[in-house]
Amino acid sequence: MLTISSVKARAGVAPLRRAVRTAVGSIPSAPLVLIDVETDGGVVGRSYLFGYSQISLAALVAFTEELGRELVGQPVVPFERMRDADVRFRLFGWQGLVGMAVSGLDMAFWDILGQAAGQPVVGLLGGTPKPLRAYDSYGRIDLGNDERDLLASVAGGFSGIKIKLGGGSFEDDFETVKVVRQMIGEKTSLMVDYNQSLTLADAKKYIQSLAEFDLEWVEEPLPAEDLSGHAVVRSASPIPIQTGENWWFPRDMQKAIAVGACDFGMPDIMKIGGVTGWMMAAGQAQAASLPISNHVFIEASAHLLPVTPTAHWAEYLDFAGSILTEPLLPQHGTITARGPGLGLKWDEKAVSRYLM
């Protein structure tokens, strides 16, 4: 059995193909923490964290490496390591840096197991790599400058497009949705994401007005922690409500399901507990008949959706491609898991350019 010999973390800011503009700010580049877990057998497990802001990176690196020092000499057994972490941080809580670091280490552990077995993680979980229907994920749209990209996404085979709304007037949002729907046609699914920017009253009113555009879902209209508010919006909405990217570990998912907060769920592997937490959450989703999509982390998510009984859509938003030797590129609007492990290999020349 392989044991952990060291944990290393590095921070960098990776360029994005296009900036992600949201209702609460713009993400012009991707603040990342790269994790390498070395083992006594020479196998190195890799994963990365998305820090949202550069200000988080130094603390994430320090916490991940400090936690890693406590794991030296422990066997690479993800469920046991997750059980230990649950005990270790039960009083402190799972949210924030703790949850991100624990999830990132869990992903690296599964990467180690896959590499040691010579197969992709999806195979360890009882599935096989397969093309996953994906939507191309955009930020707030500039109707003048983004038309070419939107048309290229549809021509490239994406069967869905997601755009972000909020941060301005509803009249502007309405016009944006109207024009984008005309651009991409009726056969392409269209999703919108408010990034938690609406009040309850505005959410109910705006969603009613957007119903004519045949939207696949409206995502996070309210603050993510307002589960009861989402349930109220959902009960009045003619459009399905999507939420879940800010669920911290499967317990948060259970709370959302219990109050009927959403029609669709979107766990983030970095917040739901890595591969181990995702599999627990997938069981809850199956029991609740809740369709599940991923939130970013395309490389790892491509291994998990094929073994998720209620898998729905794959979100294509590439944060790490610029620092990988083989970025996970869409093929005819789909993504497919690669191995061995999670299929991650750093492009060290690129990493050296973007390290902080």
C-alpha positions in Angstrom: 0.0 0.0 0.0 1.4 3.4 -1.0 2.0 5.9 1.8 2.3 9.7 1.7 5.9 11.0 1.8 5.3 14.7 1.2 2.7 17.3 0.1 3.8 20.3 -1.9 1.6 23.2 -2.9 2.4 26.1 -5.3 0.4 29.2 -6.2 0.1 30.8 -9.6 -2.2 32.8 -11.8 -3.1 31.1 -15.1 -4.3 33.0 -18.1 -7.9 32.3 -19.3 -9.0 32.1 -22.9 -11.7 34.7 -22.1 -12.3 36.6 -18.8 -15.3 35.6 -16.8 -17.4 38.6 -15.9 -20.0 38.1 -13.2 -22.6 40.2 -11.3 -20.1 40.5 -8.4 -16.9 41.1 -10.2 -14.6 39.9 -13.1 -12.2 37.0 -13.2 -9.6 38.0 -15.8 -7.3 35.0 -14.9 -7.4 31.9 -12.7 -5.8 32.0 -9.3 -4.7 28.4 -8.8 -2.9 26.3 -6.2 -1.2 23.2 -7.6 -0.9 20.2 -5.3 1.6 17.4 -5.6 1.3 14.5 -3.2 4.4 12.3 -3.3 4.4 8.7 -2.2 7.0 6.2 -1.0 6.4 4.2 -4.3 7.4 7.2 -6.5 3.8 7.9 -7.7 2.9 11.6 -7.5 -0.8 12.6 -7.3 -1.8 15.9 -8.7 -4.8 18.2 -8.3 -5.4 21.9 -8.2 -7.6 24.4 -6.4 -9.3 27.5 -7.7 -8.8 30.3 -5.3 -11.3 32.8 -6.8 -9.0 35.7 -5.8 -5.2 36.1 -5.5 -5.6 37.1 -1.9 -6.5 33.6 -1.0 -3.5 31.8 -2.5 -0.8 32.3 0.2 -3.1 31.1 2.9 -4.3 28.1 0.8 -0.7 27.1 0.1 0.3 27.3 3.7 -2.7 25.5 5.0 -2.5 22.7 2.4 1.2 22.1 3.2 0.7 22.2 6.9 -2.1 19.7 6.7 0.1 17.6 4.4 2.8 17.4 7.0 0.3 15.8 9.4 -0.4 13.1 6.7 3.2 12.0 6.1 3.5 8.3 6.7 -0.3 7.7 6.3 -1.5 5.3 3.6 -3.3 6.6 0.5 -6.8 5.4 1.4 -9.1 8.3 0.6 -12.2 7.3 2.6 -10.1 6.8 5.8 -8.3 10.1 5.2 -11.6 11.8 4.8 -12.9 10.2 8.0 -9.8 11.5 9.8 -10.3 15.0 8.4 -14.0 15.0 9.5 -12.9 14.3 13.1 -10.0 16.7 12.9 -12.1 19.7 11.7 -15.5 19.0 13.1 -15.3 21.8 15.7 -13.5 24.2 13.4 -15.9 23.6 10.5 -15.6 22.6 6.8 -16.1 25.9 4.9 -13.4 27.9 3.3 -9.7 27.0 3.2 -10.3 23.8 5.2 -12.8 22.4 2.8 -10.8 23.4 -0.2 -7.6 21.9 1.0 -9.2 18.7 2.2 -11.0 18.3 -1.2 -7.8 19.0 -3.1 -5.8 16.4 -1.2 -8.6 13.9 -1.7 -8.5 14.5 -5.5 -4.7 13.9 -5.4 -5.1 10.7 -3.5 -7.5 9.3 -6.1 -5.1 10.4 -8.8 -2.4 8.3 -7.0 -4.6 5.3 -6.9 -5.5 5.6 -10.6 -1.9 6.0 -11.6 -0.8 3.0 -9.5 -3.5 0.9 -11.1 -2.8 2.1 -14.6 -6.3 3.2 -15.2 -8.5 6.4 -15.0 -10.2 7.3 -11.8 -13.6 6.7 -13.5 -12.5 3.0 -13.9 -11.7 2.7 -10.2 -15.2 3.9 -9.4 -16.8 1.3 -11.6 -17.4 3.2 -14.8 -15.8 3.9 -18.1 -14.7 7.1 -19.8 -17.4 8.4 -22.2 -18.2 11.6 -24.0 -20.3 13.9 -21.8 -22.8 16.4 -23.2 -21.3 19.8 -22.4 -22.4 23.4 -22.4 -19.9 26.2 -23.0 -19.9 28.5 -20.0 -19.6 32.3 -20.5 -19.6 35.3 -18.2 -21.6 38.4 -18.7 -22.0 38.9 -22.5 -20.8 41.9 -24.5 -23.3 41.6 -27.4 -21.0 43.4 -29.8 -17.8 41.6 -29.0 -18.9 38.1 -28.1 -21.1 37.1 -31.0 -18.3 35.5 -32.9 -17.4 33.3 -29.9 -21.0 32.3 -29.2 -21.5 31.3 -32.8 -18.2 29.4 -32.8 -19.3 27.5 -29.6 -22.5 26.4 -31.4 -20.7 25.5 -34.6 -18.2 23.5 -32.6 -20.9 21.2 -31.3 -21.8 22.6 -27.9 -25.5 21.8 -27.3 -25.8 24.4 -24.5 -24.6 27.9 -23.7 -24.6 29.5 -20.2 -24.3 33.2 -19.7 -24.2 35.3 -16.5 -26.7 38.1 -15.7 -27.0 40.6 -12.9 -25.0 43.6 -11.9 -26.9 46.0 -14.0 -30.5 46.7 -15.0 -33.0 44.0 -15.7 -33.8 45.6 -19.0 -30.2 45.0 -20.1 -30.4 41.4 -18.9 -33.6 40.9 -20.8 -32.1 42.3 -24.0 -29.0 40.1 -23.5 -31.0 36.9 -23.2 -33.2 37.9 -26.1 -30.3 38.5 -28.4 -28.3 35.5 -27.3 -31.3 33.2 -27.9 -31.6 34.6 -31.4 -27.9 34.1 -32.0 -27.7 30.5 -30.9 -31.1 29.3 -32.1 -33.9 27.4 -30.5 -32.2 24.0 -30.6 -29.3 25.1 -28.4 -30.1 25.0 -24.7 -29.6 28.3 -22.9 -28.8 28.7 -19.2 -28.5 31.9 -17.1 -26.6 32.4 -13.9 -27.3 35.4 -11.6 -24.4 34.6 -9.2 -26.5 35.2 -6.1 -27.2 38.9 -7.0 -31.0 39.2 -6.7 -33.5 39.8 -3.9 -36.3 37.4 -3.4 -38.9 39.8 -4.9 -36.8 40.6 -7.9 -35.9 37.0 -8.5 -39.6 36.0 -8.7 -40.4 39.0 -11.0 -37.4 38.6 -13.4 -37.7 34.9 -13.8 -41.3 35.2 -14.9 -40.3 37.7 -17.5 -37.5 35.5 -18.9 -39.7 32.4 -19.3 -40.5 33.2 -22.9 -36.9 32.4 -23.9 -37.2 28.7 -23.1 -34.3 28.6 -20.6 -32.8 25.4 -19.3 -32.3 26.8 -15.9 -31.8 29.9 -13.8 -28.8 29.5 -11.5 -28.3 30.9 -8.0 -30.7 33.9 -8.2 -30.3 34.4 -4.4 -27.4 34.2 -1.9 -26.3 30.6 -1.9 -26.9 30.0 1.8 -30.6 31.2 1.5 -32.0 27.7 0.9 -35.5 28.6 2.0 -35.5 31.6 -0.3 -34.5 29.4 -3.2 -37.3 27.1 -2.4 -39.8 30.0 -2.5 -38.4 31.1 -5.8 -38.5 27.6 -7.2 -42.2 27.2 -6.2 -43.2 30.2 -8.2 -40.7 29.8 -11.1 -41.7 28.6 -14.6 -38.0 27.8 -15.2 -36.0 25.2 -13.3 -33.8 26.5 -10.5 -30.2 25.4 -10.4 -27.9 25.8 -7.4 -25.2 23.8 -5.5 -21.8 25.2 -6.5 -21.4 26.5 -3.0 -22.5 23.4 -1.1 -19.8 22.5 1.4 -19.6 18.7 1.6 -22.6 16.3 1.3 -24.3 17.7 4.4 -25.0 21.0 2.7 -26.5 19.1 -0.2 -28.7 17.2 2.1 -30.0 20.5 3.6 -30.8 21.8 0.1 -32.7 18.7 -0.9 -34.6 18.7 2.4 -36.1 22.1 1.8 -36.6 21.7 -2.0 -34.2 24.5 -2.8 -33.6 23.5 -6.5 -34.7 21.4 -9.4 -31.1 20.7 -10.5 -27.9 20.4 -8.4 -24.3 21.5 -9.3 -21.7 20.3 -6.8 -18.2 21.8 -7.0 -15.7 19.0 -6.5 -13.4 21.4 -4.5 -16.2 22.2 -2.0 -18.2 19.0 -2.0 -15.3 16.9 -0.6 -13.2 15.9 -3.6 -13.9 12.5 -5.3 -14.9 10.9 -2.0 -17.4 13.7 -1.1 -18.8 13.7 -4.7 -19.6 10.0 -4.5 -21.5 10.4 -1.3 -23.4 13.4 -2.7 -24.2 11.4 -5.9 -25.9 8.8 -3.8 -28.1 11.5 -2.2 -28.9 12.9 -5.6 -30.0 9.5 -6.8 -32.3 9.0 -3.8 -33.8 12.4 -4.4 -34.0 12.1 -8.2 -32.0 15.3 -8.5 -30.2 15.8 -11.8 -26.5 16.7 -11.2 -24.1 18.8 -13.3 -20.5 19.7 -12.4 -19.1 23.2 -11.5 -15.8 23.8 -13.3 -12.9 21.4 -12.6 -13.5 19.8 -16.0 -10.6 17.2 -15.7 -11.8 15.6 -12.5 -15.5 16.1 -13.2 -15.2 14.1 -16.4 -14.4 11.1 -14.3 -17.3 11.6 -11.8 -20.3 12.3 -14.0 -20.2 8.9 -15.8 -20.6 7.2 -12.4 -23.3 9.7 -11.2 -26.7 8.1 -11.7 -28.5 11.4 -12.2 -25.8 13.0 -14.4 -27.2 15.9 -16.3 -24.8 18.4 -18.0 -21.0 18.9 -18.0 -20.0 22.5 -17.6 -17.0 23.4 -19.9 -15.0 26.2 -18.2 -11.3 25.6 -18.4 -9.3 27.2 -15.6 -6.1 25.0 -15.8 -5.6 24.3 -19.5 -2.8 26.8 -19.9 -0.6 25.0 -17.3 -1.3 21.4 -18.4 0.8 19.5 -21.0 -2.5 18.1 -22.4 -5.5 20.4 -21.8 -8.9 18.7 -21.8 -10.4 20.1 -25.0 -14.0 19.6 -26.1 -14.7 17.3 -29.0 -17.9 18.0 -30.9 -19.4 19.6 -27.8 -18.4 16.8 -25.4 -15.6 16.1 -22.9 -14.2 12.7 -22.0 -12.2 11.6 -19.0 -8.5 10.8 -19.5 -6.1 8.7 -17.4 -4.3 7.3 -15.8 -5.6 8.8 -12.6 -7.2 12.1 -13.3 -5.1 12.7 -16.4 -3.3 15.8 -15.0 0.3 16.6 -15.8 1.8 20.0 -15.2 3.5 21.9 -18.0 6.4 23.0 -15.9 7.6 25.6 -18.3 4.2 27.3 -18.3 3.9 26.8 -14.5 7.3 28.6 -14.0 5.9 31.6 -16.0 2.8 31.9 -13.9 4.0 31.1 -10.4 3.7 33.8 -7.9 
